[in-house]
Amino acid sequence: MSRREVSVAMVPKRPSSSSYSIRFSFLLQCLVLLALSSSAGATGLFKVRRKFGGLRTSIGDFRAHDNRRHSRMLAVVDLPLGGIGIPTDTGLYYAEIGIGTPPKNFYVQVDTGSDILWVNCITCSSCPKKSDLGFELTLYDPKKSATPSLVSCQDSFCVSTYGDIPGCIANLPCQYKVMYGDGSSTAGFFVTDTVVYNQVSSDHQTKQSNASITFGCGAQQSGDLGSKEALDGILGFGQSNSSMISQLAASGKVSMSFAHCLDTINGGGIFVIGRVVQPKVKTTPLVPDQAHYNVNLKAIEVGGTFLQLPSYLFDTSDKQGTIIDSGTTMTYLPEVAYKRVLNGIFANHPDITFDNVQGFLCFHYPGSVDDGFPDVAFHFENSLLLNVYPHDYFFQNGEDYYCVGWQNGGMMSADGKDIFLIGDLALSNKLVYYDLENQVIGWTEYNCSSSVQVQDGKSGAIYTVDAHNISSGARFQKQSPIFLCLLLLLTLVCNLIF
C-alpha cells in the first residue's frame, strides 16, 4: 500500500454518525483518493519527476550535479574480485518502478548516459535512509522477495558485460563498482528479480506488466550518493546489453526505442518505451561505437548568423561527436564556441553588466528575454535542427534577474579534446526519440503536456499515451500533512453538522 493510500485510510469515522454523514465522509474520501491517483504507462511508460522540482536549491548545485554527472559518464564499471565494495524547477528526472515479489516501489533516476539499473540494498550501511525529495527511500531486500537469484561471475550476463573474469570460481558473485570523479562511488553485486512497470493496454489506459531483470544490488555508497537528496538508485537507458531496455528487448517485451518529453512549463512529462509514430520526428545518425548518444554537429547559428568556428570543433574523424544527454542540466561548449555564442547573444546589449553567481554568468534584465535575445540553432548531420530559445538557455534567479545556462567547456573526450554536450535545458519541451534498432536519434518541438502515439511492437496497434504532471504530485506530497489535517477537520465538522 502506498503512503498516500495509508494517509487516506487513517481519516477517522465516528461510530455514532448518521448514515448520511457516513456516506458524506465516504464520498469525501473517495474524492481525495481520486485526486491523489494518476494513471501512467506505455509499452514501458514511466512517471517522471524532477529531482530539484519544488526545492529551493542553490544554483551551484546544478554545476556540482553536472560535474558528478560528467565523472560518471567518463568512468568505467569495474569488477573488484577482492570483495564487495537553482532555485529553478529544472533538474534530474526520476521514475517509480516496482521490484520483487511482492513488488516494492523504488524511485530511480532515469539516466540515458549509463547502462545498468541499480538500487540500494538492505546490507548497505552507508546508503541514505531519508530523502528531502518528498518520498521515503526503500532498501531492496532479496530475502523478502520470492523471485530473486544471485548472478555469479560465470553467468552469461556477467561474462557479456565484463568478459572473462580472472579468478572467477563457481558461486562467486558478479560484482560491480563505479567510481566518480568527485570521490563518491557505488559498489555491489548483481541479482536477477522481477521488475514491475506500467504497459499501455489501450488509449489512455495502462496495466501492470513485469519482466525478469538483472540489476545491481548496492552494498556500499559514498559521497553524494549518500546525501539527503539521494534517490533509491539509477535506471540506466544506455545502449549496452546490460541496460534494462536491452534486457526487455532481448526477452521480446519491447522494441529498442524510447522517447522522453520533459515539460519545464507545466511540470512532469513523458518517458515511454516503444516506437513513437506521432508526432513525426526527423532523425540524425548516431556516431557508431560510442558509449553514449553521440551525433555529428555541423554548425551553430545565433540570431540567423552562422558562427565562424574552427573546423576542428566539428571534426568527427575520432568518431567522438556531440553528446546528447538529458541527465545533464546545462549545455557545455568548447571555450572558443562558448565565447562566440555569448558574443552573438549579447551583441545588442553592450551595456549589460554581469555578476558571477556560484560560477554562473548572471545579469539584470527588465524585459522579456524571448523578445530581447536571439535564438540559437545547432545544425546536425541529415539537416536536423535543434532550436534553443532564450527561455531555454537563460534561467531566472530572482525578479528580472537571469543566469546563462551555457557553460564554458568542462566536458572532454578520452584523448583530452573539448567536446559539445547538450543537456536537458536545451532538450526540454521537445520530444526526443531514440531509435536504437536503426541507430538514429531525433527530436521535434512539442507540447510535453499533450500526448503521443506509440505502436505496440507485438500487435501493431497504435495507442495514445498522455503526459502526466507529476511535479504537481511531488509538491502535493510535501504539503500532504497540512492537507490531511484540514481533511480531518473538515470530516469531523461534517459529521457534527450532518
VODREN-484571 format. One record per residue: residue in three letters; z, x, y of N, C-alpha, C in turn. Coordinates in steps of 0.02 Angstrom, whole numbers, plus 32768, in hexadecimal, padded with zeros to 4 digits. Last residue first. Layout:
BEGIN
ALAZXYZXYZXY/...
***
This chain:
BEGIN
PHE81F87B51835281D97B20832682087B0D82EC/ILE824E7BAB8395822E7B7483B982187B3D8389/LEU82747C07833482A77BE18357828A7BA38379/ASN81F97C3A830C82227C1882DA82587BED82FC/CYS81D07C75838381AA7C3D836881D27C168335/VAL82307CDB838C822D7CA783BF82087C6A83A5/LEU820D7D28831B824F7D09831F824F7CD08352/THR818B7D50833F81957D28830381D87D048305/LEU81A47D9B83B2817B7D5F83B781867D32837A/LEU81EE7E048379820C7DD983AB81E67D9783B1/LEU818D7E3C832481CB7E22830881EC7DF18339/LEU812E7E638385811C7E328351815A7E138332/LEU81757EC383CB815F7E8683EE814E7E4F83BC/CYS81807F1F836281BC7F03838181AB7EC283A6/LEU80FA7F3C834D811E7F198318815F7EFC8333/PHE80DA7F8083C380B87F4183B380DF7F1A837F/ILE812B7FF083B781367FC183EE81177F7E83DE/PRO80F0802A834181368017834381457FE5837B/SER8062803F836580758009833980C07FFA8339/GLN802A80A383AC804D807083D3806D803C83A7/LYS7FE980EF8351801B81118379804580DE83A0/GLN7F908091831D7FC280AE82F17FFA80CE831A/PHE7F3C807B83897F6A804783757FA28063834A/ARG7EF480F1838A7F2080E483C27F5280AE83B0/ALA7EAE80DE83137EDD811683187F0D810B8352/GLY7E61807083357E92806A83007EC580A28303/SER7E1080AB83937E3E807783A97E74806C8375/SER7DC980FE833E7DF5811D83707E2680EA838C/ILE7D7780AE82F47DB580C382D57DE480E48307/ASN7D0C804883027D32806783387D77807B831E/HIS7C7F805C829F7CC5804782A17CE8806D82D8/ALA7BDA801B827D7C08804D82987C4E80308299/ASP7B937FD981E47BAC7FD482287BD68010823C/VAL7B017FD8818A7B447FF5818D7B5A7FF681D6/THR7A967F7C81277AAC7F8A816B7AF47FA0816A/TYR7A2D7FB680A27A697F9580BA7A787FAA8102/ILE79AC7FA3803279BD7FBE807479F77F948090/ALA79947FD47F8779A57FA27FBA79BA7FC57FFA/GLY7984802D7F237951802D7F56795E7FFB7F8E/SER79E280417EC079BE80017EC1798480017EF1/LYS7A0680CB7EDA79F980B07E9779CD80727E99/GLY7A1980E87F6179F081147F3879DF80F97EF4/ASP7A0880787FE47A2D80877FA77A0080AF7F78/GLN79ED80A6808A79CE8091804B79F880A78010/VAL7A338066811D7A33809B80EB7A16807F80AB/GLN7A34804F81C97A1E803581897A15806F8158/VAL7ABC8040823E7A83806382227A70804181E1/SER7AFD7FFB82D97AFA800182907ABD802A827C/SER7B60802A83667B367FF883467B36800282FA/SER7B9F808F83A27BC7805483967B9F801D8373/CYS7B4480F083BE7B6C80FA83837B9E80C28377/ASN7AA980E383ED7AE780C183FD7B1380C483BE/TYR7A51818083F77A61814183D67AA3812583F0/GLU79D281F783E77A0481D984127A11819283FA/THR79C38249834A79A6821E837D79DF820283A7/TRP799D82D282DE79CA82A7830479A2827C8333/GLY799A83368245797E8318828179B082EC82A4/ILE796B83AB81C9799F838A81EF797F836E822E/VAL793583D18121792883C58168796683A58187/GLN792583D980937939841280BC7924840B8105/ASN79148370804078D7838A806078E583C4808F/GLU79988362801A796483647FE6792383818002/LEU79DE8357808E79E38396806A79B0839B8031/ASP79D9831A812079B4830C80E279AF834D80BB/TYR7A4282E181937A3A831C816A7A1783078129/TYR7A4282A382367A31829581F07A2182D681CC/VAL7A9B825E82B77A85829E829B7A7D82958250/LEU7A8E81F9833D7A9081F682F57A72823882DB/LYS7AF3821883CB7AB3822183AA7ABE8218835F/ASN7B6C822484067B4281EC841A7AFA81F68403/SER7B7482D883FC7B92829683FF7B618263841A/LEU7B42835784047B29832D83CE7B4382E583D2/ALA7B87839684697B3F838E84717B22835E843E/LEU7C06839284317BFC837684747BB283698480/ASP7BFA83D483B57BF6838B83B67BF5836C83FC/GLY7B8E846783CA7BC6844083B17BC383F783C2/ILE7B2384E4839F7B2584A483C37B5B847883A2/LEU7B11858C83B87B34855B838F7B3C851C83B9/PHE7AAB861D83B57AB985DB83D27AE085B2839F/ILE7AEA86C683AC7ABF868F83977AD5864F83B9/ASP7AEA877583BA7AFF873683D87ACF86FF83C1/LYS7AF887DC83297ACF87BF835D7AEE877E8377/GLY7B39881782BC7B53882282FE7B2A88058337/ASP7B1087F4823F7AFA883682577B0D884182A0/ALA7B3E877382307B5E87A782087B4B87ED8220/SER7B44873282DA7B2B873582967B4D876E8271/MET7BC186E383407B96871B83307B80871882E7/MET7BFF869383C97BE7868783857BB486BD8375/GLY7C1F86B984487C5686A9841C7C40869B83D5/GLY7BC9867C84DB7BCD86A3849E7C04868B8470/ASN7C14861585457BF0865485477BFB867C8507/GLN7BFB856585377C2585A085307BFA85DF852A/TRP7BF484C885887BD18502856E7C01853D856B/GLY7C45846E85CA7C4A847185817C2284A98562/VAL7CA2847E865D7C62848A863C7C6C849385F1/CYS7D0283FA86A67CFD843D86887CBC84428661/TYR7D2F83A1873D7D0983A986FF7D0A83F286E7/TYR7D778324879B7D7E836A87877D5F83738741/ASP7D8F82A487C47D5A82CA87E67D5E831487D5/GLU7E2A82AD87777E00828587A37DD082B287CB/GLY7E1C830E86DD7E3F82F587187E0F82CE8744/ASN7DB3834586957DF7835F868C7E21834C86C9/GLN7D228318863C7D4E830C86747D9483238665/PHE7CA08387860C7CD5835985F97D0883558631/PHE7BEF839F86007C2C83A286287C6183758607/TYR7B90838085A17BA483C785A77BDB83D385DA/ASP7B8982F385A87B93831485687BAD835C8571/HIS7B6E82D186287BAC82B6860C7BBB82D285C7/PRO7AF0831486347B2C832E86567B6D8312863A/TYR7AA48319858D7AAC82FE85D17AEB831985F1/VAL7A2F8360852B7A77836285387A8183508581/ASN79B8834184B179CA833984F77A16833784FE/LEU795B8393844479A1837E844B79B1837D8495/LEU78C6837983EB78E68383842B792E836B8429/LEU784D83C08382788B8398838678B183AC83C5/SER77D98404836477DC83DD83A2781883AE83A4/ASN77E4845C82FC77C9841982ED77D383E98327/GLU787584B1833C783884B08314782584698301/PHE78BA847283D878BD849083967879848D8373/HIS78FD847E847778BF8472845278C28498840F/PHE7977843184D4796B846684A3792E8452847A/ALA7994840B857C797083F9853F796684378514/VAL7A0183C385F079EE840085CD79CE83ED858C/ASP79F7836F868E79FC836E864679E883B3862B/PRO7A51839B87287A16839186FE7A26838C86B3/PHE7ABF833887917AAF8375876C7A768368873B/GLY7ADC82BF87D07ADB82FC87F87AC6833B87D4/ASP7ADF825687787AB1825287B17AA9829587D4/ASP7B3F828087207AFD827087057AC9826B873D/VAL7BAF828B87707B9082C987577B4A82BB873C/SER7BC9823288027BB7822C87BB7B95826C87A4/GLY7C3D828988737C0A825988607C0082538815/PRO7C9882EF888D7CAC82AA88997C7A82768881/TYR7CD5837788387C968356884A7CA3830C8851/HIS7D1E8416881D7D2483D288387CDF83B78849/PHE7D1D847387817D0C846987C87D18842187DB/CYS7D2884FA87077D3584B6871E7D2984B1876A/LEU7D11854F86767CF8854E86BB7CFD850686D5/PHE7D9B857E860F7D638552861E7D5185558668/GLY7E0D85C785FD7DCF85E385E37D9285B885F0/GLN7E6D8579863C7E74858985F57E3285A085D6/VAL7E06856C86BA7E3D8545869D7E3E85518652/ASN7DCE85AF87467DD385C186FF7E11859F86E3/ASP7D69855787BA7DAA856D87A37DA585808759/PHE7CE9856588377CFF855D87F27D46857787E7/THR7C95850888B47CC1854088A27CDF8531885D/ILE7BF584DD88F17C2B84CF88C17C53850E88B3/ASP7B8984FC893D7BCA84FC895F7C0484ED892F/PRO7B1284EF88F77B2A853389067B7085358923/HIS7ACD848D889F7B13848688B77B3084CB88C7/ASN7A56849B88617A578470889B7A9D846788B8/ALA7A7784ED87F37A48850588267A4B84DC8866/PHE7AC584D487867AE684D287C77AB884E98800/ILE7A6A84DD871B7A9284A187237AAE849C876A/GLY7A36856087277A0A8526872E7A3184E6873C/ASN7AA985AB870E7A8685B3874E7A588577875A/LEU7AC48582868A7AF2857086C07AD185788705/VAL7A5485BD864A7A60857486467A8D855E867F/ARG7A6B864386667A30862286837A3485D6867E/LYS7AE2865D86217ADE866886697AA386428688/TYR7ABD863E859B7AF4861B85BC7AEE86218608/ALA7A5C869D857F7A49865785827A7E862F85A7/VAL7AAA871085817A71870C85AE7A5A86C385B5/GLU7B0D86F3851C7B1E86FC85637AE386F48592/PRO7AE9866B84AC7AEA86B284BC7AEF86BC8507/LEU7B5385DA84AA7B1385F884BA7B1B864384C2/TYR7B9D8551845C7BA38599846A7B5D85B78472/THR7BEA84BA847F7BAB84DA846F7BAE85228488/MET7C85847984347C5A848F846A7C1784A88450/THR7CB9845483B17CB9842783EB7C85843A841F/THR7C808454830B7C91847C83467C8A84508384/GLY7C5283FA82AF7C98840E82AB7CAF843A82E4/SER7BCC83EB82BA7BF483B882DB7C3F83C982D7/ASP7B56846182D07B97845882B17BC2842682D7/ILE7ACE84C382B87AE0847F82CD7B21846E82A9/ILE7A9E856382EA7ACA853B82BF7AD784F782E0/THR79FE85A982EC7A33858A83147A5C855D82E8/GLY79CD863E828C79C585FC82AB7A0185E882D5/GLN79B486A2822479F6868C823879F386468257/LYS794B86F181F5795986B081D5799F869681E6/ASP7922875C8237795D8767820C7973872681EA/SER78BC8725827E78AA8752824878E58761821A/THR78C686D382E978E286BA82AA78CF86E78270/ASP78E886E0839078CC8704835878EE86ED8318/PHE791A86B1840378FB867F83D778DC86A08399/LEU794687228442797686EB8438795C86B78406/TYR78D88771845579028780841B7936874A840E/SER789D874A84CB7882872F848D78AF873C8451/PRO7907871B855278EB874F852778D6873384E4/LEU78CF868F85B6790286B1858F78E386E68563/GLN78BA86288632789B8666861B78D2868F85F8/LEU78C5857A861478E585B8862678BF85F3860A/PHE786284FA865778708524861D788F85668635/THR7898846E86AE787F84B286B5789384DB8677/GLY78D883F486A1788F83F6869E7870843A86A5/GLY7961841686A3794483EE86D978F883F186DB/VAL7942849686397977847C866479558457869E/GLU791F84C18592790584A585D07940848885F8/ILE78FB853A8519792E8514853C791384FF8580/ALA78AB8551847778AE855784C078E7852C84DB/LYS78BE855583EB7882857184097887857C8454/LEU79278569835F7922855683A578E6857A83C4/ASN7930853782BC790E856782E87905854A832E/VAL79D2851D826E798E850882807972853A82B2/ASN7A4F850E81F17A2E8537822479E6851F822F/TYR7ADB84E681B17A9F84C081C47A7F84E28200/HIS7B0B857481497B18853B81757AD785188186/ALA7ADE85D980F97B1B85B780E47B288577810C/GLN7A3085E180D27A6785E981017AA385C080E9/ASP79B185D3809579E18606807E7A18861580B1/PRO7944859E811C795885A580D6798D85DB80CC/VAL7964853481A27956857A8190796E85858149/LEU792184918198795B84BC8195794485038183/PRO78A58448820478B8846981C578FA849181CD/THR78C983AE825878B383F3825B78CA8417821C/THR789B8300827678C08337825878A1837B8265/LYS78BE826082BC7891829982B778B982D682A1/VAL78EE81CA827579068209829078D0823F8286/LYS7904811D828C78D98153827678EF81948299/PRO79A680CF826E796A80DF8295794281188276/GLN796D80B481CF796A8099821379AB80AD8236/VAL798480F9815D793F80E38168793680C481AE/VAL79DF8177811379DC814C814E7993813A815B/ARG7A1F8189807979E08191809E79DC815F80D6/GLY7ACB81C280757A928199805F7A5681A6808C/ILE7B6881B480BB7B4081D9808A7B0881AB8073/VAL7B9F81AE81637B85818B81297B5E81BA80FC/PHE7BFF818A81E37BF281C481B87BDE81A78175/ILE7C09815082897BF0814682457BEB81898222/GLY7C91812782FA7C4D813B82EA7C3B812D82A2/GLY7D0F813C83787CFA813083347CB481498327/GLY7CE8810E84237D14812783EF7CF9811683AA/ASN7C9480F0848A7CC280BB84747CF380D2843E/ILE7C62817384A47C65814084D97C9A810B84C6/THR7C4F81C6843D7C8081DC846F7C8681AA84A8/ASP7C2D81B6839B7C2D818D83D77C6381A58407/LEU7BC3820383327C05820B834F7C0681EB8394/CYS7B7C81ED82A07B7081D882E47BB581D48305/HIS7B31823E82147B6B822C823C7B5582198282/ALA7AF2823A816C7AE8823681B47B2B822881D6/PHE7AA3828380DB7ADA826180FD7ACC82628148/SER7A6882A780377A5B829B807E7A968275809C/MET7A4982A97FA87A6082E37FCF7A4C82DA8018/SER7A85820A7F6C7A50823A7F7A7A6D82727FA5/VAL7B0781E97EF17AE881E37F337AAC82127F37/LYS7B2181F27E667B4381C07E8F7B2081B47ED2/GLY7AF882537E0E7ACD82197E187AEB81E37E43/SER7B3E82C57E097B5282927DD97B2982527DE1/ALA7B06830A7E737AFB83247E2F7B0D82F17DFA/ALA7B3B82C27EDE7AF382BF7ED17AE482D67E8A/LEU7BC282E67ED67BAF82A07ED07B6582997EBE/GLN7BB583707EEC7BD083587EAC7BBE830F7EA1/SER7B8383707F6D7B5B838E7F387B7383767EF4/ILE7BED83367FB27BAD83137FB07B80832F7F79/MET7C5183977F9F7C5983547F827C1683307F7E/SER7C19843D7F727C2B84097FA27C2D83C57F80/SER7BEA849A7F197C3184897F157C4584517F44/ASN7B6884B77F367B74848B7EFC7BBD84767EF7/SER7B5584B47FEA7B6684D47FAB7B7184A17F73/GLN7B41847C80667B0C847480357B1E84917FF0/GLY7BD4842480A87BA1845880A77B71844E806C/PHE7C3F83D380C57BFE83B480B97BC683E780BE/GLY7CE983D280977CAE83F980A87C6E83D58096/LEU7D74839880D27D3E837E80A87CFE83A080BD/ILE7E1983D680D27DD583DB80EF7DA383C180BB/GLY7EBC838E80ED7E8E83BD80D07E4B83BC80F4/ASP7F14834281357F23834C80EF7EF5837F80CE/LEU7F26839C81D37F10836481AA7F2583718162/ALA7F9183CD825D7F6A83D982207F57839781FF/GLU7FDC83D582CC7F9E83AE82D27F7283B98295/LYS8043842A82B1805483E482B8801683B882BF/SER800184A38237801A848D8278802684428279/GLY7FCC84E681CD800E84C981C4802B84AD8204/LEU7F58851A81FA7F5384E781C57F9684C781B7/ASP7F78858182507F6A853F826D7F6785088238/GLY7FDB85DD81DC7FBC85D6821E7FB1858E8231/SER7FC085B2812F7FDF85D881647FBA85CD81A5/GLN7FE18572808D7FBF856C80CD7FE4859780FF/GLN7FCD85607FDF7FE8858880167FBE857D8054/ALA7F8F85037F907FD385177F7E7FF485417FB4/GLY7F1E84827F867F3984B57FB37F8284C47FA3/CYS7EA7846F7F197EEC84597F1F7F11848F7F46/GLY7DFD84447F307E3284757F347E7684557F3D/PHE7D9D83E77EB57DB383F77EF97DED84287EF6/THR7D2583897E627D4D83C77E607D5D83DC7EA8/ILE7D2582DD7E3C7D1383127E6B7D42834E7E61/SER7CE8824C7DFD7D1082867DEA7CF982C27E12/ALA7CE981BD7E687CC681F17E437CF782287E31/ASN7CDC81117E9C7D0081507E907CD5817F7E68/SER7CE4808A7F137CC380AF7EDD7CE980F07ED4/GLN7CFF7FEC7F5B7D19802D7F487CF0804A7F0F/LYS7C817FA87FC77CAE7FA27F8E7CC67FE97F7D/THR7C4B7F55805E7C567F8F80347C827F7D7FF9/GLN7BD57F0C80CF7C097F06809D7C0E7F468074/HIS7B657F0681217BA77F0381417BE17F00810F/ASP7B037ED980997B067EE080E27B4D7ED680FB/SER7B557F2180097B237EF580287B287F008073/SER7B9C7F907FE47B887F617FAF7B557F2F7FC8/VAL7BC2803880037BA27FFB801B7B8B7FD07FE1/GLN7C6080787FD67C1880777FCA7BFB80357FE2/ASN7CE880E27FFA7CC880A180037C7D80A77FFB/TYR7D4081417F7A7D2081397FBC7D0080F47FBF/VAL7DA781AC7F1D7D9381677F2C7D7781647F73/VAL7DA182227E9F7DA082187EE77D8381D37EF5/THR7DFA82617E167DD382297E307DDA82257E7C/ASP7DF183147DFE7E1382D37DFB7DE4829F7E19/THR7E0983BC7DD97DD983857DD97E0083447DD2/VAL7E3C844B7E3A7E4884177E087E0F83E47E0C/PHE7E5284F57E697E2884BA7E637E40848B7E2B/PHE7ED485367ED37EAD85367E957E8684F57E90/GLY7EF185947F687F0585667F347EDA856D7EF7/ALA7F0185AD80187EF585C77FD57F0E85947FA3/THR7ED885D180BF7EE9859F808D7ED785BB8049/SER7F11861D81597EED861D811A7F0185E180F0/SER7F0D867681F77F21863F81CC7EF7863F818C/GLY7ED486D882467F0B86EB821A7F2386B381ED/ASP7E6486B482887EA286B482AF7EDF86C58285/GLY7E0086B382267E0286EA82557E4186ED827F/TYR7E3B868881827E24867681C47E2C86B081F4/MET7E10867F80D67E3286A3810C7E128690814F/VAL7E2A862480487E01862780847E2A864880BB/LYS7E27862D7F9B7E4C863F7FD77E1B86458011/TYR7E3B85E87EF77E1485F57F347E43860B7F6B/GLN7E2E85E87E427E5385EC7E817E2385F87EBC/CYS7E3485A07DAF7E0185B47DDF7E2185B07E24/PRO7EB685D97D3F7E9A85AA7D707E6385CA7D9A/LEU7E9D86057C987EAF861F7CDA7E8F85F37D0F/ASN7E6F85D87C1E7EA485B17C3F7EBD85D07C81/ALA7E3886787BE77E3D86307BDB7E7A86137C00/ILE7E1886EB7C6F7E2B86DB7C2B7E3486907C25/CYS7DC6875C7CD77DD187167CC77DE2870E7C7D/GLY7DA587DB7CFD7DEA87CF7CE97DF987877CD7/PRO7D2987AB7D717D4987E07D4A7D9187CF7D3A/ILE7CC687237D677D0487397D857D24876E7D59/ASP7C2186FA7D947C4E87137D607C8B87347D80/GLY7C2086887E227C0386B77DF37C3586CB7DBD/TYR7C5486257E737C68866A7E817C45869E7E55/THR7C1585AD7E4D7C2B85B77E927C3786007EA2/SER7BFB85B67DC77BC385A97DF47BD585B57E3C/VAL7C7E85CB7D987C4C85FF7D8E7C1185F57DBE/CYS7CBC85517DBB7CD585907DD57CA185C77DD0/PHE7C6E84F67D727C7584EF7DBA7C8B85317DD9/SER7C81851F7CED7C3F85277D0C7C4285217D58/ASP7D18857B7CCE7CF4853C7CD87CB285487CFC/GLN7D6385EA7CCA7D2985E97C9E7CFF85AA7CA6/CYS7DCE85D07D187D9E86007D337D6086067D07/SER7DE8851C7D0E7DF685617CFC7DC0858F7D19/VAL7E3084967D5D7DF184BA7D567E0185037D47/LEU7E9284137D187E9084557D387E4D84767D2A/SER7E8283687D3C7E78839E7D0C7E7283E07D32/PRO7EC582C17D527EB583057D687EA683337D2E/THR7EE382347D407EA0824E7D317E9382967D47/ALA7F5781FB7D687F4881F67D207F07821A7D0E/SER7FC9824B7DD67F87822F7DCA7F79822F7D80/LYS803A82907DE5803E82497DF37FFA82277DEE/LYS801B83137DCF804582F37D9D804A82A77DA8/PRO7FD6833D7E417FB0832E7E037FD983097DCF/ASP7FED830A7EDD8016831B7EA47FF1830A7E64/TYR7FCA83317F847FAE831D7F437FDA83377F0B/LEU802382F1800A801A832B7FDF800083137F9B/THR7FFA82AD80A7800482A280607FF882E3803A/LEU8038827A8148801582A8811D8028829C80D4/GLU802481E781A9804D8210817D8022823D8152/PHE7FE081E582517FE381CE820B800F81FE81E3/GLY7FD0821C82D07FD781D482CA7FD881BA8283/LEU7FD082A382E27F90828182EA7F94823682DD/ASP803682F882CD803782D3830C7FF982AA8316/SER807C82FB8229804483078256804D82DE8295/LYS80DE834D81A980D4831A81DC8099832D8208/LYS80D783B6815380F28377813980E6833D8169/PRO8066843B812E8088840F815E809E83CE813D/CYS809184B980B38063848580CD8089845680FC/SER80E28512807580D1852080BB80A384EC80D9/SER80EE84ED7FF3812B84ED801B811D84F68065/CYS809284927F81808D84BB7FBE80CC84B57FE8/THR808E843E7F1880AF847E7F0D80B084AA7F4B/ILE804183D37F42808983CA7F3E80AF840B7F36/CYS7FBB84097FB17FD883F47F71802483F57F72/ASN7F3A83DA80227F7B83FA80167F9B83DD7FD7/VAL7E8F83E37FEC7EC783BF800A7F0783E57FFA/TRP7DE084037FFE7E2284177FE87E5783EF800E/LEU7D38840F7FD97D6D83E07FEB7DAE83FE7FD2/ILE7CCB849380127CF884747FE27D23843E8002/ASP7C7884C080817C5C84A380447C8E847C8018/SER7C5984B381337C7984D080F87C6584A780BB/GLY7C1F846F819C7C1784B7819A7C3B84D98161/THR7C3A83EB81A77BF783FC81907BED84478189/ASP7CC6839881817CB183DA81987C6D83EB817C/VAL7D43832D81A37CFE832D818C7CDC836981AB/GLN7DE9834281737DB7835181A57D7283518185/VAL7E4082BB81267E2082FD81217DED83058158/TYR7EC5826780EC7E9D826F81287E8282B68129/PHE7ED9820780597EDC824880797EAE824880B6/ASN7F3081957FEF7F0381A180287F1081E68046/LYS7F2981907F3E7F5081977F7B7F2181AB7FB3/PRO7EFE812C7EAF7EEC81587EE77F2181577F1E/PRO7F56813C7E107F3981147E477F2D81407E84/THR7EEA81BC7E1B7EEF817B7DF97F38816C7DEC/GLY7E9B82167EA67EC9820C7E6E7EC681C67E51/ILE7E7F81F47F507E7C82257F1A7EB082137EE6/GLY7E1E81AC7FD27E5281A57FA07E4881D97F69/ILE7E0881D880817DF081CF803D7E2B81C5800E/GLU7DDC81D381277E1081C080F77DF081B580B3/ALA7DA7825881967D9D821B816F7DD8820F8141/TYR7D908297823D7DAB829B81FA7DA6825781D8/TYR7D52830482BB7D5082C2829B7D6A82C98254/LEU7D91835D83497D7E835883037D7E831082EB/GLY7D66831983E87D82834D83BE7D6A83458377/THR7D8482BF847D7D5482DD844F7D7683148427/ASP7DC3828584E77DC3826084A87D95827F8475/THR7E268303853A7DED82D685377DF282B184F5/PRO7E7D8374854D7E8D833185677E4F8306856D/ILE7E8683AB85147E51839E85397E59835C8556/GLY7F7E86677F2A7F96866B7F6B7FA1861F7F80/ILE7F9E86807EA57F8986497ED07FA086567F18/GLY7F60871E7E657F9086E87E6E7F7586B37E9C/GLY7EFA87767E4A7F3F878D7E427F7287567E4B/LEU7E7F87487E657E9587417E207EDE87557E17/PRO7E4286F57EE97E7587277EDA7E92871E7E95/LEU7DAE86DA7F1E7DD186C57EE27E0586F97ECF/ASP7D78869F7FBF7D8886D47F907DAD86B77F54/VAL7CFE866D802C7D3186547FFE7D3A86897FC8/VAL7CEC86BA80CC7CD586AD80887D0F8693805F/ALA7CCB868E81797CF486A981447CD3869A8100/LEU7C86864B81D87C6E868E81C87C9586AE8190/MET7CCC85D481E27C8585D281D07C6B861681BC/ARG7D4985FE820B7D4185E081C97CF985E281B3/SER7D2D862E82897D48865C82577D3E86408212/HIS7D0485BA82C97CD485EF82BF7CEC8620828A/ARG7D80857682C97D46855A82A77D1385908298/ARG7DCE85C2831B7DE085BD82D57DA685A482AC/ASN7D8485AB83907D8D85F083777DA085EF832D/ASP7D918521839C7D4F853D838E7D5485848375/HIS7E1C851983B87DFF84F8837D7DBC8516836A/ALA7E22855F84307E46857983F57E2A855B83B5/ARG7DD6850984807DBF854D84747DE1856A8437/PHE7E28849784777DE2849484617DC884DA8452/ASP7E9F84BF84AE7E9E84B184667E5784AD844C/GLY7E8A84C385357E88850285117E8784F984C6/ILE7EA38445855C7E5D845685517E5684998530/SER7F2883F885047F13842B85337ECB843C8526/THR7F2A834A84E77F20838D84CC7F0B83BC8504/ARG7F6D82C184CA7F6982E985077F67833384F1/LEU7F09825B84607F3F828A84697F3682B084AA/GLY7E9B820C844B7ED881EB845F7F13821A8468/GLY7E53827C83D97E4D823C83FB7E91821E840C/PHE7E4F82F083937E7082F383D47E7082B083F8/LYS7E0B82C2831F7E4C82E383197E7282E2835B/ARG7DC3822383137DC4826383357E098282832D/ARG7D8E81D982777DBA81DB82B27DB0821E82D4/VAL7D2B8173820C7D3781B182307D6581A7826B/LYS7D0F813D81697D2C812E81A97D3C816F81CC/PHE7C7A815D81127CBD817381227CD181598166/LEU7C1B8129808A7C27812180D27C6F813380E0/GLY7BBE812D800C7BEA815F80277BEF81568072/THR7B6780C8803E7B5C80EC80007B7C812E800D/ALA7BFA809580947BB380A180917BA680B8804B/GLY7C7D805580FA7C5F806B80BC7C17807980C6/ALA7CF77FDD812D7CD0801981377CAF802980F6/SER7D587F6681867D2C7F76814E7D057FB5815F/SER7E047F5C81AE7DC07F6B81C37D977F7B8186/SER7E9D7F1081E97E6E7F2381B47E2A7F3181D1/LEU7EE37EE482567EEE7F2982407EBA7F3F820D/ALA7EBF7E6182677EB37E90829E7EB87ED88288/LEU7EEB7E2B81EF7EA37E2E81FC7E937E5F8234/LEU7F747E3782057F557E5B81CE7F0A7E6181D8/VAL7F827DDE82707F907E25827A7F6F7E4F8244/LEU7F627D68822E7F387D7E82667F437DC88273/CYS7FCA7D6381D27F857D6981BA7F577D8281F0/GLN80357D51822880317D8F82037FEB7D9981E6/LEU80167CD08257801B7D08828680137D4A8261/LEU801E7C8581E17FDE7C8B82047FDE7CC78233/PHE80A77C9481C880777CAE819780327CB781B7/SER80DC7C55823780E97C9C822D80B77CBA81FD/PHE80AB7BD3821E80977BF7825B80A17C428253/ARG80E97BB381A680A07BB681A880897BDE81E5/ILE816C7BB781D481577BE5819F810C7BEC819F/SER816B7B4F822F81757B93824881617BC78214/TYR81557AE581D581237AF48209812B7B3B8223/SER81C47AE3818681847AF4816681507B05819A/SER824B7B3481DF82257AF981CA81E47B0F81AB/SER82BB7BB181A182877B9A81CE82667B5C81B2/SER831A7BEE815383287BAA816A82F27B8E8197/PRO82F17C6F813982F07C3F810382F97BF7811B/ARG82857CBF81A982C77CA081A282C47C6C816C/LYS82327D568185822E7D0D818A82747CF08181/PRO82037DF481D082307DC781AC821F7D7E81B7/VAL818C7E6C81AB819C7E3881DC81C67E0281B9/MET81637EC3814A81A97EC8815E81BC7E938191/ALA80DD7EB9813981077E98810781507E98811C/VAL80AE7F0981A080A67EC181A580D47E9D8176/SER80D07F87816C80EB7F7181AC80E67F2681B3/VAL80837F8D80F980CC7F8D80F480EB7F728133/GLU80047F91813280167F58810880627F538101/ARG800A800B817180027FCF819A80157F918171/ARG801580668109804B8060813A8046801F8160/SER7FD8801B806F7FD2804480AB800D803A80D9/MET8000802B7FC48000800080008000802C803E/
***
